[in-house]
Amino acid sequence: MAQPPTIWFDNEGYCSVCQGRTTFVAEGEWLRDQYICSRCRSIPRQRALIEVLDQLVPRWPELRIHESSPTMKFFANQCRGYSYSFFFEDIGPGEYKNGLPCENLEQLTFADRSFDIFITQDVMEHVFDPQRALMEIMRVLDHGGLHIFTTPKHKHLTKSYARARLSGTAVEHLFEPQYHGSPIGDGRALVTWDYGTDFEDLMRDWTGYLTSTFVIRDRERGIDGEHLEVFVMRKSKVNHVRGEAGGES
Ligand SMILES: [Zn+2]
């Protein structure tokens, strides 16, 4: 018989995902994945992203939102203008697999300026060409639109680097392969990039746009743990500060 999880600690608080009072339970010491809302099973980065979105764009439920690789129904339930997609290697962008729409972030099928908000949670560390993906996301955002995203930023790493790259259609591993859990496929996703403390500069160099970094650490809101940064890139002329790439379209 399965043993009940050992409880590291628990506390009462407010959950932004199920939108009510709850008990947050730390089922292990890796709070990022193990500090769970007992009502909706959400994890800290999901709650943090919603809190940041609520602060920046309170009227987001009325806007056009696209999310890549969603792991919760929250936005689908809250926002009429919501759409989502997953990346499947074996079908083309714009096609469907088991009813799920496929998009490749590196070559989105959407027209320019299709969305007001683009959400990626823990996706950018699994993309082979994150620069191209970020540029594509900025292309499909409307003026003033936001890319709001999470991805692990390692505080002891000063320079970001690729762990794996594509050479033709073959994956070339530059370091020992690492995998994270994935909502689709065989349940695991190859880590292609390790990001470090140069992350925001790298984002600017890659896209030309400034990136804001929000960090909430508040157990009252069920938010604590590692890599809880929520990054925001706003598509506006004044935020495009560098390079020819990524100009306003
Ligand atoms: Zn909850």
Residues whose N, C-alpha, C, O or C-beta is under 5 A from the ligand:
A	BS01	ZN	C15 V17 C18 C37 R39 C40 S42
